[in-house]
Amino acid sequence: MNSEFSMVEERLGDVVRILQITDFHIRSQPDETLLGVNTKQSFEATLAAALAEATEPDLALLTGDLAQDASASTYERLREGLASLPCSGYCLPGNHDDPSLMASVLARPPIHYQSHILLKGWQIICLDSTIRHSPYGKLADDQLALLEQYLLEYPDHFALVALHHHPVASGSAWMDTMQLENADAFFDLLDRHSQARGVVFGHIHQTLESEYRGLRILGTPSTCFQFKPGQAQFALDVLPPGYRWIELHPDGHITTQVKRLNTIPSGLDVESGGY
Ligand SMILES: [Fe+2]
């Protein structure tokens, strides 16, 4: 066998290793806290733990609520905090973010604000599910059209879709008033494209792993405070910050694992009733 060809085959056969980090909720001032947590420090500790692991990511997905106070200075401080990233990071907005500031201030290499990534037989499609000044989400017609366009254009690439809002119920009534409003339209579209394999999101500040309509459904802990599962009303969990590894395999299957720090952030106001 021609050795050059075999090297290309080997590269194409590689697994895509993704680091998902989400919901940093960075404040505009360095010493400001949220629910007692210095969210910038908590974000930095979580990122450092992920990057200390033996294998480096091929790319990072930053799935929204990167800022709590969406200002240019917040995104500048966040960009400094992401300087240690050894790979490209792809950001998308959450309900606390300002998409245009995110695109203009945060998105400088290695951080990118872009909706389509092609890598090793896979495509990762990043969508904006935010509605200005609203905690719940919806995929606007242009976002659904973009999703369909990529799936039609690259039928031979398996697809992982990333967005901020959860498209399936989390099981917490208060949180599920803030899920993706037009999830049926989203899943109906994905149904028409058999290469779609998974959906990954932030927003719920807890681990969610399920399968729905043939897709892997992956929700991920925040880098700051965690929401307690199965609650009627807002309640914090006593769990450390976390992040998720996602491995996209050449045959279209996905393996994944959530990792957490060893301790909860200092100062966490566990009894808080909301923010
Ligand atoms: Fe959040």
Residues whose N, C-alpha, C, O or C-beta is under 5 A from the ligand:
A	BS01	LIG	D23 D65 H203
